[in-house]
Amino acid sequence: MSVICGVDEAGRGPLAGPVFAAAVILDPNKSIQGLKDSKKLSPSQLASVYVDIMQYATEVSYATASVSEIDDINILQASLLAMKRAILKLSNTPDHVLIDGQYCPKIGHMSMRAVIKGDSKHQEISAASIIAKVERDKHMMELDRQFPLYNFKQHKGYPTKEHIRLIREHGVSDVHRKTFKPVSDLLI
């Protein structure tokens, strides 16, 4: 039986914080209820399914690309870098890797396929979507403790009206993506 790994990222659109990627190999003998795109789950459903994935998956890894890497190489390349790091952290080399989106990171001769809307089509990608989102949200809660003026716990770094207002009021922090509008506009 071939080993399939699903990979997805979380945090491409925010104005602050790193981008996270997760790689998940599911156990074909164990069923996990509620696996779907993380954006379609409530916070309580996310938490519940996250626990099940961590308990029943064959292997889970996640990795990040930092704010400075995002600003240096752009968000797409940083997302691919985080995905590559997550895949390389796996102790088992998968036979096939399914990546959510249009592009795959380059890793030797590993068999990879990009799947548009893959988080709705493949359970492995759905699981990776959930892990990446939950781990990124936990990280943003930690950033909220370090940078309380920006209320990251509320918006997780996304460009809400409140977040933009807080950036205008308090300035750009070290965890803001300097190449993202409107952050870049405020640096002028």
URKA-V976768 format. One line per field, one symbol per residue. psi: psi as a letter, one per 30 degrees, with the letter a starting at -180 (. if undefined). A space follows every 50 residues. Layout:
psi=???
This chain:
psi=kkjkkkkllkheflflllkkkkkkjljffkkjkgjlkffgkleeeeeeee eeeeeflekkllllkleeeeeefleeeeeeeeeeeeeffkfkjlekkkkk aflklkjbgkjkkkjkhffffkeeeeeeeeeeeeeeeeeeeeeeeeifff hffefgflileeeeeeeeeflklfgkjffkkgeeeff.
